[in-house]
Amino acid sequence: MLKVEVDLQRIKDNCLNLQQKTTARIMAVVKADAYGHGLEETALCLAAAGVEHFGAGSVQEALCLRKVLPRVRIYSLLGPVEPEDYKSLSPFKIIPCIHSQEQFRQLRTVAAESGEPLPVALKLETGMNRLGFRPQDLPGLMDLWARSPGLELDMLASHLCMADVSGGEAQVRRQLQVFMDCSRFFRERGCIFQMSLANSAALLAYPETHLDIVRPGISLYGDNPFAGTHLENRGKCLGQAMQVSAPVLAVHELKKGQGVSYGLCFTAPKDMRIAVIGCGYADYYSRRLSNIGWMFYQGSRLPVLGRVCMQLSVVDATHLSGLVPGEQVWVLGGLGPGMVSAREMAGWLGTISYEVFCLLGQNPRTYRNG
Ligand SMILES: *Cc1c(COP(=O)(O)O)cnc(C)c1O
């Protein structure tokens, strides 16, 4: 029974604050349903804030975006995977990011059949060792390009793997160097294109990586990649847009020595009042939060007691007489000191804020300030 509230003004403000930090254009990364914030709603609010480039995940997501934003530039970051994906690109003006010669060959056929030039973005492998053309692949790719008149080079892109890690400076610099070498290769062969390397962390910490287009994702949604580090100030302009609440279903006594929930793995050290909350792992409130998570109610932190169940959790409400059935508690967010940040919850879970947003964002959403 979790309810997600997304504050669209926050996303807009985050975007405007990020734009202040760079002269590059912003490609708003809205993959994975805008990190759980809702693809269409998020993209519409960002378009209203002046964003003209969007990075969707799959081609399917790009198509959903095209329905609500007929004029912006839409990239599919994952590129075409299924045969149908290739057919949708041209008619809906979706620019694929591609990483293989096989994709290139298929796109060449698509462009030849449609008779229209097809822009493509190339993913370059600069040091993450995931997807992309490696520097040594480029001469072969260039030969193929010479025989593919329908394809236009729109953008060179690569992804940084350590921009948000302390001690990652050397890796960022190495990747930038490889990226610049690759781009020189294309430029010397007469190509004209845009360049894009920076994610949120690089946008905040590495201006030299901004180039033509920056690609913030997590920072748009308000997580500061440098929270708790000496670079914290760089992201202090960001505010979390997602809040998640759950209903109080019952409040009762737990006598000293009594246990609670499956396995009775919490035992009351003294007489307590506990509140049973309507949320559990079926709502993507992870069972790993058992005995370690916290909820938030009117300025107070409520520790999760015992096991998180499928639809229920239990918290300590000993000092909160106002916490009665019908009230809502925050499992994420809340107002003022003590609010639960995605980053903090991620710490309890041994994951990152990205996963917290993606999972909790699966619950029904409502929007504010749209
Ligand atoms: C997800 C993604 C981003 C955004 O990264 P953040 O760390 O969320 O800013 C940028 N570029 C690509 C290719 C991505 O897949």
The ligand as a Tripos MOL2 file, in Angstrom:
@<TRIPOS>MOLECULE
LIG
   15    15     1     0     0
SMALL
NO_CHARGES

@<TRIPOS>ATOM
      1 C1         22.0080    6.1720  -17.0020 C.3       1 LIG1
      2 C2         22.9000    6.8760  -17.9050 C.ar      1 LIG1
      3 C3         23.3050    8.1930  -17.6460 C.ar      1 LIG1
      4 C4         22.9400    8.9500  -16.3950 C.3       1 LIG1
      5 O1         23.7930    8.6290  -15.3430 O.3       1 LIG1
      6 P1         23.5870    9.3100  -13.8970 P.3       1 LIG1
      7 O2         24.6860    8.7330  -13.0860 O.co2     1 LIG1
      8 O3         22.2440    8.8670  -13.4360 O.co2     1 LIG1
      9 O4         23.6600   10.7600  -14.0960 O.co2     1 LIG1
     10 C5         24.0790    8.8170  -18.6040 C.ar      1 LIG1
     11 N1         24.4430    8.1980  -19.7450 N.ar      1 LIG1
     12 C6         24.0750    6.9300  -20.0080 C.ar      1 LIG1
     13 C7         24.5020    6.2950  -21.2730 C.3       1 LIG1
     14 C8         23.3120    6.2250  -19.1040 C.ar      1 LIG1
     15 O5         22.9440    4.9680  -19.3650 O.3       1 LIG1
@<TRIPOS>BOND
     1     1     2 1
     2     2     3 ar
     3     2    14 ar
     4     3     4 1
     5     3    10 ar
     6     4     5 1
     7     5     6 1
     8     6     7 2
     9     6     8 1
    10     6     9 1
    11    10    11 ar
    12    11    12 ar
    13    12    13 1
    14    12    14 ar
    15    14    15 1
@<TRIPOS>SUBSTRUCTURE
     1 LIG1         1 GROUP 0 **** ****
